[in-house]
Amino acid sequence: MKKEWGVLIAIIVIAMGFRAYNLRHHYLMGNDAYLHYSVIRQAMTTGNLETYELSYGNPLILEPKGLYYVTLIPAYITGLPTAFLLTPLIAGAVTVLLSYLLTRDLFNKRVGLLTAIILALCVAHMYRTSPNSYRGDGFYLAFLLGILYAFNKSLKGTWRESLITGVLMGLSTTIWNGYPLGVLVIITGLIINSTTKYLKNKYKKEDLVKTFTLLISYYVLEYLFLLTGVIQRMFFTANTPLHTLIVFSPLLLSVIYHATKRVKKSRVMAVIIITGTIILTLSAGTINAMISEGLFENSLFYDIGVSELLPPEWGTLHALLSWTLYLAWPGVILLALILIKKQRADQLTYMAWVIVSSYLMLNYTRYNFIASITTASMTALLLDYVYTMVRKRNKYVAIAILCLFLIPYTVDGLNNINRVGPRMSEPWEQALNWAGENLDKGRVVTWWDHGSWVQYYTGLPTIVDSVNGQDQDRIRRIAEFLTSSENDAFTDWGAKYLILGGDVILYSGAVTGIAGADDYLVSLIGTPQPAMINGEQVNVFYAGGGRFELHDDETYFKTDKGTLVVDRTYYANASGSSVKESNYNTTQGCVVINPYTYLFFNDKACNSNYVQLMYGKGLAGYELLYRNNFVVIYEVV
């Protein structure tokens, strides 16, 4: 026992060390963390978490407020910067600990320790639990493992363990909007447990009491938080009768089992498992759609605007999950074989989670972190099986096999640790520091991905931001302004400043798709090569066999008339933003240089407000206040 916990403590220290590596950055990651920091900072100043003044016209309704209390309470003791950095780190350590406890009870100690070490070094999990990252989903994963662990204990325990499970489920609703995913798995687990006991003639009155205790405690807490405003958006409770039916379906089934004659029907069990798997997978997609489309009135707008909801690229999954992405699948098959033989309710419930998380991982980029516990545990299960088989013949060969996986996996994690989250570029930081020191009070128009950055550095309200970006009319209007040549001073919004960055081009598919500007072409082009043309030193760009010139003293210009063939073109189409191989012929365009890319714009894009404000001569009604090589700040006059 002491040796086991000594190893586990070492694993947790390693996990925290990997995640603390990102403390070297003095700024936060991504977009959402900046908004969350601003919300907590304002709450500490005003004593009010009910409203958030920096999101103009958009009440803070997307994030359950329990997420803020997790940090707000310790922040009064340690100060906000320290608490904000440490709470995600602690959540990551707790998740690693719970992953061990859960899989130890499900399988054995070795699987538990292997799961813990694999999760500790998993880049996808580090992305959500590093100190510079602050998101509800990272905290929720710790809650989810706690829920699964408590639920498994309740299967052989008393109503007290069921009460703890229900309370944890209720509290999880205050952490992340995706909590219905965990609720779905527990409901499935209740149905599996009652059905297996019924078919084995082992269903008792105590099982009915435990089911009742768990569901009532969860249901009461969820609606208590809803009524008190801790939960402000009802993704799962949008249809109250349907929600109530789903939640209490295990109880209804338990009552039927308790009241009817018990029979043995092994074939019925197989039918239930197969049917349940299909329903579970479909339900996971439905719940994700409810979560996603809750932000916008139609899924197309949201899918275009948020790349995290598009299917992931396999290379990205490999970078985040490493070799577990491949070894987990044989592990899933192994678990299925174990279930056919033993039919344990706790393992069947965990299989339900494996199905849900695998489906989400393969269909939505944002859910790769959820799959981190699944891929870790299934890989651990496979490694344990191989180790056990080989150890019967040669102990040292078995140890070598484990090392053959763990050493390259650790190296892979070290190599990819810098990919744990997007970081603000230096030009953005310089520009926003300037804005915080020099801008007077006033509302800011910016692209919604940058709204939270502006709020964090300047304390000024933005029209849209990365969390409260659900107002599609506003985002569409900004997109139309950027992609067209028609002026808009946003006077009805009371806008005083406009802040734009060169990285808006990264969202070109989203911007043009939302604006409906299908003929707005942007293309990344190759690095320029110096050449002598007509006795003059110029930079020559090559793209798909075409050639055009850029003089040293020009950063914005139009090419001579002719045909330029561009091989890689960003489009916005009916299914959202995508990259396609294409030959796009244009007779006129312009090339823009920024610190990171060389860009070609077709003629319409050249004349758009975005290009004119970022790289051209500006726009009437906008007075330039600040410019660096990547960010511009205008005052609306």
C-alpha positions in Angstrom: 0.0 0.0 0.0 2.8 2.5 0.9 4.7 1.7 -2.2 1.6 2.1 -4.4 0.8 5.5 -2.9 4.5 6.6 -3.1 4.4 5.9 -6.9 1.1 7.7 -7.2 2.4 10.8 -5.4 5.4 10.8 -7.7 3.1 10.7 -10.7 1.0 13.6 -9.4 4.2 15.6 -8.8 5.3 14.9 -12.4 1.8 15.9 -13.6 2.0 19.3 -11.8 5.5 19.8 -12.9 4.6 19.4 -16.6 1.7 21.8 -16.2 3.6 24.3 -14.1 6.1 24.5 -17.0 3.7 27.0 -18.5 4.0 29.4 -15.6 7.0 30.8 -17.4 4.5 32.7 -19.5 3.3 35.9 -17.9 0.2 36.0 -19.9 -2.8 33.6 -20.3 -3.7 31.1 -23.0 -6.4 31.3 -25.6 -9.3 33.7 -25.3 -11.7 32.5 -22.6 -9.2 32.7 -19.8 -8.9 36.5 -20.2 -12.6 36.9 -19.9 -12.9 34.6 -16.8 -10.1 36.6 -15.2 -11.9 39.9 -15.9 -15.2 38.5 -14.5 -13.5 37.4 -11.2 -11.5 40.6 -11.0 -14.7 42.7 -11.3 -16.5 40.5 -8.7 -13.7 41.1 -6.2 -13.8 44.8 -6.8 -17.6 45.3 -6.8 -18.7 42.3 -4.7 -21.1 41.4 -7.5 -21.0 38.3 -9.7 -24.5 38.8 -11.1 -23.6 41.2 -13.9 -20.5 41.8 -16.0 -20.2 45.3 -17.3 -17.5 44.8 -19.9 -19.7 42.7 -22.2 -21.8 45.4 -23.7 -25.5 44.5 -24.0 -24.8 40.8 -23.3 -25.4 39.6 -19.8 -23.0 36.9 -18.6 -25.1 33.8 -19.3 -22.8 31.3 -20.9 -20.7 30.1 -18.0 -22.2 28.6 -14.8 -21.1 30.8 -11.9 -19.7 27.9 -9.8 -16.7 28.1 -12.2 -15.9 31.5 -10.8 -16.5 30.6 -7.1 -13.8 27.9 -7.5 -11.3 30.6 -7.8 -13.1 33.6 -6.2 -13.0 32.1 -2.7 -9.2 31.3 -2.6 -8.5 34.5 -4.4 -9.5 36.5 -1.2 -6.7 34.6 0.6 -3.9 34.3 -2.0 -4.8 37.2 -4.3 -6.4 36.7 -7.7 -3.3 36.2 -9.9 -2.0 33.3 -7.7 -5.4 31.7 -7.3 -6.2 32.0 -11.0 -3.0 30.3 -12.0 -3.1 27.5 -9.3 -6.7 26.4 -9.4 -6.4 24.8 -12.9 -3.2 23.2 -11.8 -4.8 21.7 -8.7 -7.8 20.5 -10.8 -5.3 18.7 -13.1 -3.7 17.0 -10.1 -7.0 16.0 -8.6 -8.1 14.5 -12.0 -4.9 12.4 -12.1 -5.6 11.1 -8.6 -9.2 10.3 -9.4 -8.2 8.5 -12.6 -6.1 6.2 -10.5 -8.8 5.5 -7.9 -11.4 4.9 -10.6 -9.5 2.6 -12.9 -7.9 0.8 -9.9 -11.4 -0.2 -8.7 -12.6 -1.0 -12.2 -9.6 -3.2 -13.1 -6.5 -3.4 -10.9 -3.8 -1.3 -9.3 -1.4 -1.6 -12.2 -4.0 -0.3 -14.7 -4.7 2.5 -12.2 -1.1 3.6 -12.0 -0.6 3.3 -15.8 -3.7 5.4 -16.4 -2.4 8.0 -14.0 1.0 8.3 -15.6 -0.4 8.4 -19.1 -2.9 11.1 -18.2 -0.2 13.1 -16.3 1.8 13.3 -19.5 -1.1 13.8 -21.9 -0.9 17.0 -23.9 -4.7 17.2 -24.4 -5.3 17.1 -20.7 -2.5 19.6 -20.0 -4.1 22.0 -22.5 -7.1 22.3 -20.1 -5.3 22.1 -16.8 -2.2 24.3 -17.2 -1.9 27.4 -15.0 -2.3 29.7 -17.9 -5.5 28.0 -19.1 -8.8 28.6 -17.3 -11.9 26.8 -18.7 -14.9 25.1 -17.2 -14.3 21.9 -19.0 -10.9 21.3 -17.4 -12.5 21.6 -13.9 -15.5 19.5 -15.0 -13.3 16.5 -15.9 -12.3 16.3 -12.2 -15.9 16.4 -11.2 -16.8 13.8 -13.8 -14.2 11.3 -12.5 -15.4 12.0 -9.0 -19.0 11.3 -10.0 -18.0 8.0 -11.7 -15.9 6.9 -8.7 -18.7 7.7 -6.3 -21.3 6.0 -8.5 -19.2 2.8 -8.7 -18.9 2.8 -4.9 -22.7 3.3 -4.6 -23.4 0.1 -6.6 -22.1 -2.0 -3.7 -22.7 0.6 -1.0 -25.6 2.2 0.7 -27.9 5.1 -0.1 -25.2 7.4 1.4 -22.8 6.8 -1.6 -25.8 7.4 -3.9 -26.4 10.7 -2.1 -22.8 11.7 -2.6 -23.1 10.9 -6.3 -26.2 12.9 -6.7 -24.7 15.9 -4.9 -21.6 15.8 -7.1 -23.8 15.7 -10.2 -25.7 18.7 -8.9 -22.6 20.6 -8.2 -21.1 19.8 -11.6 -23.9 21.7 -13.3 -22.4 24.9 -11.8 -19.0 24.2 -13.4 -19.5 23.6 -17.2 -22.3 23.7 -19.6 -21.4 20.3 -20.9 -22.5 18.6 -17.7 -25.4 16.7 -19.4 -22.8 14.4 -20.9 -21.9 13.1 -17.4 -25.6 13.0 -16.5 -26.2 10.8 -19.5 -23.6 8.3 -18.5 -24.8 8.0 -14.9 -28.4 7.6 -16.1 -27.2 4.8 -18.4 -25.3 3.3 -15.5 -28.4 3.2 -13.4 -30.3 1.5 -16.1 -27.5 -1.0 -16.7 -27.2 -1.8 -13.0 -31.0 -2.3 -12.4 -31.3 -4.4 -15.6 -28.4 -6.7 -14.9 -29.7 -7.3 -11.4 -33.2 -7.9 -12.6 -32.0 -10.4 -15.2 -30.0 -12.2 -12.6 -32.9 -12.2 -10.1 -30.8 -10.0 -7.7 -32.8 -6.8 -7.7 -33.8 -5.6 -4.2 -35.7 -2.9 -2.5 -32.4 -1.3 -1.5 -31.6 -0.7 -5.2 -34.8 1.2 -5.6 -34.0 3.4 -2.6 -30.5 4.1 -3.9 -31.8 5.1 -7.4 -34.4 7.4 -5.8 -31.8 9.0 -3.5 -29.3 9.7 -6.3 -31.8 11.1 -8.8 -33.8 13.3 -6.3 -30.6 14.8 -4.8 -29.3 15.6 -8.3 -32.6 17.0 -9.6 -33.3 19.2 -6.6 -29.8 20.7 -6.7 -29.9 21.3 -10.4 -33.1 23.3 -10.2 -32.1 25.0 -7.0 -29.1 26.4 -8.9 -31.3 27.2 -11.8 -33.7 29.2 -9.8 -31.0 31.1 -7.9 -29.3 32.1 -11.1 -26.1 30.0 -10.6 -27.1 28.2 -13.8 -28.4 30.8 -16.3 -28.8 28.9 -19.5 -30.8 25.7 -19.6 -29.1 23.6 -22.3 -30.3 20.3 -20.8 -33.4 21.8 -19.2 -34.7 23.8 -22.2 -37.5 21.2 -22.4 -38.5 20.6 -18.8 -40.9 17.7 -19.3 -38.4 15.9 -21.5 -35.6 16.6 -19.2 -37.5 15.3 -16.2 -38.5 12.1 -18.1 -34.8 11.5 -19.0 -33.6 12.0 -15.5 -36.2 9.8 -13.9 -36.3 7.1 -16.5 -34.0 4.8 -14.4 -36.3 5.3 -11.4 -39.3 4.4 -13.5 -37.6 1.3 -14.8 -36.6 0.4 -11.3 -40.2 0.6 -10.1 -41.2 -1.7 -12.9 -38.5 -4.2 -12.1 -39.4 -4.1 -8.4 -43.1 -4.8 -9.2 -42.8 -7.5 -11.8 -41.8 -11.1 -11.8 -38.1 -11.8 -12.1 -36.9 -13.9 -14.9 -33.6 -15.0 -16.5 -33.2 -13.9 -20.1 -29.6 -13.8 -21.2 -30.5 -12.8 -24.7 -32.4 -9.8 -23.5 -29.2 -8.6 -21.9 -27.4 -8.7 -25.2 -30.2 -6.8 -26.9 -30.2 -4.2 -24.2 -26.5 -3.6 -24.5 -26.5 -3.3 -28.3 -29.6 -1.1 -28.3 -28.2 1.0 -25.4 -24.9 1.6 -27.3 -26.8 2.9 -30.3 -29.0 5.2 -28.3 -26.1 6.4 -26.2 -24.1 7.4 -29.2 -27.0 9.2 -30.8 -27.8 10.9 -27.5 -24.2 12.2 -27.2 -24.5 13.9 -30.6 -27.9 15.4 -29.7 -26.6 16.8 -26.4 -23.6 18.3 -28.1 -25.9 19.9 -30.6 -28.0 21.3 -27.7 -24.9 22.7 -26.1 -23.6 24.2 -29.3 -26.8 25.5 -30.8 -27.7 27.1 -27.6 -25.3 29.9 -28.5 -26.8 30.6 -31.9 -30.2 30.2 -33.6 -28.8 27.9 -36.2 -25.9 25.4 -36.2 -24.5 26.5 -39.5 -23.6 30.0 -38.1 -22.0 28.4 -35.1 -20.1 25.8 -37.0 -18.7 28.4 -39.3 -17.8 30.7 -36.4 -16.2 28.1 -34.0 -13.6 25.8 -35.4 -13.6 23.7 -32.2 -16.9 22.2 -33.3 -15.6 21.0 -36.7 -14.2 17.5 -37.0 -10.5 17.3 -35.9 -7.6 16.6 -38.1 -5.8 13.3 -37.3 -2.5 15.0 -37.0 -3.9 17.3 -34.3 -5.3 14.4 -32.4 -1.9 12.6 -32.5 -0.1 15.7 -31.2 -2.6 15.9 -28.3 -3.1 12.2 -27.5 0.1 10.7 -28.9 0.3 6.9 -29.1 -2.7 6.4 -26.9 -4.8 7.5 -29.9 -3.9 4.1 -31.5 -3.4 1.8 -28.6 -6.8 2.7 -27.0 -8.8 0.9 -29.6 -7.4 -2.6 -28.9 -8.0 -1.7 -25.3 -11.7 -0.9 -26.0 -12.0 -4.4 -27.7 -10.4 -5.9 -24.6 -12.9 -4.2 -22.3 -15.7 -5.5 -24.5 -14.4 -9.0 -24.2 -14.2 -8.6 -20.4 -17.8 -7.3 -20.3 -19.1 -10.3 -22.3 -17.5 -12.6 -19.7 -18.2 -10.7 -16.4 -21.0 -8.2 -17.1 -20.1 -6.0 -14.2 -22.3 -3.0 -13.9 -19.5 -0.6 -13.1 -17.5 -1.7 -16.1 -20.6 -1.5 -18.3 -21.1 2.1 -17.1 -17.5 2.9 -17.9 -18.0 1.5 -21.3 -20.9 3.9 -21.8 -18.5 6.7 -21.0 -15.9 5.3 -23.5 -18.5 5.3 -26.2 -19.7 8.8 -25.5 -16.2 10.3 -25.3 -14.9 8.4 -28.3 -17.8 9.6 -30.4 -17.3 13.2 -29.4 -13.5 13.0 -29.9 -13.8 11.8 -33.5 -16.5 14.4 -34.4 -15.6 17.6 -32.6 -12.2 19.2 -32.1 -13.1 20.7 -28.7 -13.7 17.3 -27.0 -10.2 15.9 -27.4 -9.5 16.6 -23.8 -12.5 14.6 -22.7 -11.0 11.6 -24.6 -7.8 12.0 -22.6 -9.1 9.9 -19.7 -10.6 7.3 -22.1 -7.5 6.9 -24.2 -5.3 6.8 -21.1 -7.4 4.1 -19.4 -7.9 1.9 -22.4 -4.2 2.1 -23.3 -3.4 1.2 -19.7 -5.8 -1.8 -19.9 -4.1 -3.1 -23.0 -0.6 -2.6 -21.6 -1.5 -4.4 -18.4 -2.9 -7.3 -20.4 0.3 -7.6 -22.5 2.5 -7.2 -19.4 0.6 -9.9 -17.6 0.8 -12.4 -20.6 4.5 -11.7 -21.2 5.5 -11.7 -17.5 4.4 -15.4 -17.2 7.4 -16.2 -19.4 9.9 -13.4 -18.7 9.5 -10.6 -16.2 12.2 -8.4 -17.7 10.8 -8.6 -21.2 7.4 -7.5 -19.7 9.1 -4.5 -18.0 10.9 -3.6 -21.3 7.5 -3.6 -23.1 6.1 -1.0 -20.6 9.3 1.1 -21.0 9.1 0.8 -24.8 5.8 2.7 -24.6 6.3 5.0 -21.6 9.7 6.4 -22.7 8.7 7.5 -26.2 5.3 8.7 -24.8 7.1 10.9 -22.3 9.4 12.3 -25.0 6.5 12.9 -27.2 4.8 14.8 -24.4 7.9 16.9 -23.8 8.1 17.7 -27.5 4.5 18.8 -27.6 4.3 20.6 -24.3 4.5 24.0 -26.1 1.3 23.1 -28.0 -0.8 23.0 -24.9 -2.6 26.2 -25.8 -2.6 29.3 -28.1 -0.8 32.2 -26.7 -1.2 35.9 -27.4 1.5 37.2 -29.8 3.9 39.9 -28.7 2.4 42.6 -31.1 -1.1 42.0 -29.6 0.3 42.3 -26.1 2.2 45.5 -27.0 -0.9 47.0 -28.6 -3.3 46.2 -25.7 -0.8 47.4 -23.1 -0.7 50.7 -25.0 -4.5 50.8 -25.2 -4.9 50.2 -21.5 -2.6 53.2 -20.8 -3.9 55.6 -23.4 -7.6 55.0 -24.3 -10.4 56.8 -22.5 -13.7 55.2 -21.6 -15.7 53.9 -24.5 -17.0 50.8 -26.2 -14.8 48.8 -28.5 -15.6 47.0 -31.8 -13.3 44.0 -32.4 -13.7 40.5 -33.8 -15.3 38.3 -31.1 -12.2 36.1 -30.6 -10.3 39.2 -29.4 -13.0 40.8 -27.2 -11.9 39.1 -24.0 -8.3 40.2 -24.6 -9.4 43.8 -25.0 -11.5 43.6 -21.8 -8.6 42.1 -19.8 -6.0 44.7 -20.8 -8.1 47.8 -21.1 -11.1 47.4 -18.8 -13.2 48.7 -21.7 -16.5 47.1 -22.7 -16.6 45.3 -26.1 -19.5 44.7 -28.4 -18.8 41.0 -28.5 -16.3 38.7 -26.8 -15.1 35.1 -26.9 -17.7 33.8 -24.4 -20.6 36.1 -24.9 -20.4 35.8 -28.6 -23.9 34.4 -28.9 -25.3 37.6 -30.5 -25.1 36.5 -34.1 -26.6 39.7 -35.5 -23.8 41.7 -34.1 -21.1 39.3 -35.2 -22.6 39.1 -38.7 -22.7 42.9 -38.9 -19.0 43.1 -37.9 -18.2 40.4 -40.5 -20.0 42.2 -43.2 -18.2 45.5 -42.3 -14.8 43.8 -42.5 -15.4 42.0 -45.8 -17.2 44.8 -47.7 -16.2 48.3 -48.7 -19.3 49.9 -47.2 -18.6 52.2 -44.2 -20.2 51.6 -40.8 -19.3 53.7 -37.7 -21.5 51.5 -35.4 -22.9 54.7 -33.9 -26.1 52.9 -32.7 -23.8 50.7 -30.5 -22.1 53.8 -29.1 -18.7 52.5 -30.4 -15.7 54.7 -29.7 -12.8 52.5 -30.8 -12.0 49.8 -33.3 -9.2 47.3 -32.7 -8.1 44.8 -35.4 -5.3 42.3 -35.7 -3.6 40.5 -38.6 -4.7 37.2 -37.2 -8.3 37.9 -38.2 -7.1 36.3 -41.4 -6.9 33.0 -39.5 -10.7 33.2 -39.2 -11.2 34.2 -42.8 -13.4 31.2 -43.5 -15.5 32.1 -40.5 -15.6 35.9 -41.3 -16.5 35.4 -44.9 -18.9 32.6 -44.2 -20.8 34.6 -41.6 -20.9 37.6 -43.9 -21.9 35.6 -46.9 -19.0 36.9 -48.8 -18.3 33.9 -51.0 -16.3 35.9 -53.6 -13.9 37.2 -50.9 -10.6 35.3 -51.5 -7.6 35.1 -49.1 -4.7 32.8 -49.7 -1.5 32.1 -47.9 1.4 32.3 -50.3 5.0 31.2 -50.3 8.0 33.0 -48.8 9.4 35.7 -51.2 12.6 35.0 -53.0 14.9 38.0 -54.0 15.4 38.5 -57.7 16.6 41.1 -60.2 13.9 42.2 -62.6 14.5 45.0 -65.1 17.6 46.0 -63.2 15.7 46.4 -59.9 16.0 44.2 -56.8 12.5 42.9 -55.9 11.0 40.1 -53.9 9.3 37.5 -56.1 6.5 35.3 -54.8 5.6 32.0 -56.4 2.2 30.4 -56.0 1.1 27.5 -58.2 3.4 28.4 -61.0 2.4 32.0 -61.1 4.7 34.9 -60.2 4.2 38.4 -58.9 6.5 41.0 -57.6 6.8 43.1 -54.4 9.2 46.0 -54.1 11.2 46.5 -50.9 9.5 49.7 -49.9 5.9 48.4 -50.4 3.8 46.5 -48.0 0.5 47.0 -49.9 0.2 47.0 -53.6 -1.8 45.7 -56.6 -0.3 43.3 -59.1 -0.1 44.0 -62.8 -3.0 42.6 -64.7 -2.6 38.9 -65.5 -3.5 35.5 -64.2 -2.3 34.3 -60.9 -2.8 30.6 -60.0 -3.2 30.0 -56.3 -3.1 26.4 -55.2 -4.3 26.6 -51.6 -7.4 28.7 -51.1 -9.5 29.4 -48.0 -13.2 29.1 -48.8 -16.4 29.5 -46.8 -19.0 27.0 -48.1 -22.3 25.5 -47.0 -20.5 23.2 -44.4 -18.4 26.0 -42.9 -14.7 26.9 -43.1 -12.4 24.6 -45.0 -9.2 24.5 -46.9 -9.4 23.1 -50.5 -7.0 22.5 -53.3 -8.1 24.7 -56.1 -6.9 26.7 -59.1 -8.3 30.2 -58.6 -7.7 32.6 -61.4 -7.8 36.3 -60.8 -6.8 39.3 -62.9 -6.1 41.6 -60.0 -5.2 41.5 -56.4 -2.8 42.6 -53.7 -0.2 41.1 -51.4 0.1 41.8 -47.7 3.1 41.1 -45.4 2.7 40.6 -41.7 5.2 39.2 -39.3 3.9 35.6 -39.6 2.5 35.1 -43.1 2.5 36.4 -46.7 -1.1 36.8 -47.9 -2.7 37.3 -51.3 -6.1 39.0 -51.5 -8.3 39.1 -54.6 -9.6 42.4 -55.9 -12.7 42.5 -53.7 -10.7 41.6 -50.6 -8.1 44.3 -51.5 -10.8 46.9 -51.4 -12.4 45.6 -48.2 -12.6 47.6 -45.0 -10.4 45.1 -43.3 -7.5 45.3 -45.7 -7.8 49.1 -46.0 -7.8 49.5 -42.2 -5.1 47.0 -41.5 -2.7 47.6 -44.4 -4.0 50.4 -46.6 -4.8 54.1 -46.2 -7.5 53.7 -43.6 -11.2 54.6 -43.8 -13.2 57.8 -43.6 -14.6 58.3 -40.0 -11.7 56.3 -38.4 -8.7 58.1 -37.0 -5.6 56.0 -36.5 -4.3 56.0 -32.9 -1.8 53.2 -32.9 -0.2 50.8 -35.3 2.4 48.1 -35.0 3.3 45.4 -37.5 0.2 43.3 -36.6 -2.4 45.4 -34.7 -4.2 48.7 -35.4 -6.3 50.8 -33.1 -8.7 53.5 -34.4 -11.0 56.0 -32.8 -14.4 56.4 -34.4 -14.8 60.1 -35.2 
